[in-house]
Amino acid sequence: MKAVTVLIAICSVLAGCATQGSTRYSRCNPTVGAVVGGVAGGVVGSNIGAGRGRDLATVAGVVGGAVAGHEYCK
């Protein structure tokens, strides 16, 4: 439940980065998107698996989330 709450908060922040037409909101910075995405991915990844698999899922979540967040705000 805690992970879901964190994920909702992160999604709310990223929603503020959305573009509308050709106007880009100033708070949408690809670096911020990468950081927020990395945190979200880490939270999701840390809830998957156990032991060494959990560590790998967390790392994969951080990397995947960072790339997705960066691309989202680009």
N, C-alpha and C positions, 0 to 999 in steps of 0.2 A: 504494500500500500504506500509506503514511503517513497519507493521508486516512481510510482505513478504520480504522486504529488510533485516530485521534482521534475518529472517529464512534462507535466502540464505547465509548470512555471517556466520551463525552458522554451516550450512551444509558444507560450504567450510572448516571451521576449522576441523570439524569431518572427512571430507574426507582425511585430512592429517593423520588421525589416522588409516586409513585402513591398513589391513595386506595384504601381497602379498606372497603367499607360506608360508614358515615357518619363514620368516623375519618379525619381528615386528618393526615398526618405533618407535624410542625412545620418540617422543612427544605424543604417545598414552598412557596416564595414566588414569586408571579407575576413579580416583578422578576428573581429568579434564573433562572426559566424563560425569560424573555425574553433574558437575557444568554447563557445556555447555548445556546438555540435560535439566536440570532443568530450565535454563533461557529460552530455546526455548519452553519448555512446558508451562511455565508461560505466555509467549507472546501469544502463540496460545490460551491458556485457557482464557486469559483476553479479548479476542475478541469474546467470546461465551457468550450468555445470557445477563441478566441485573440484577442489584441489587444483592440480596443474591445468586442467581444462578451463576452470574459472579464470585463472590468470590469463590464459591465452584468449579467452572470450572478452575479457576486459580490455586487453591491448587491442584486439581487433575492433572492438566497439569504439575505443578512443580514436584510433586511426580513421576508421570508416566515418565516424561522426564528424571529425574535424574536416575531412575532405568534403563531405556532404554539406556541412555548414558553410564552408568557404565558397563552394559552388552556388549555394542558395543565395548568398549575399553578393555574388559577383555581378 
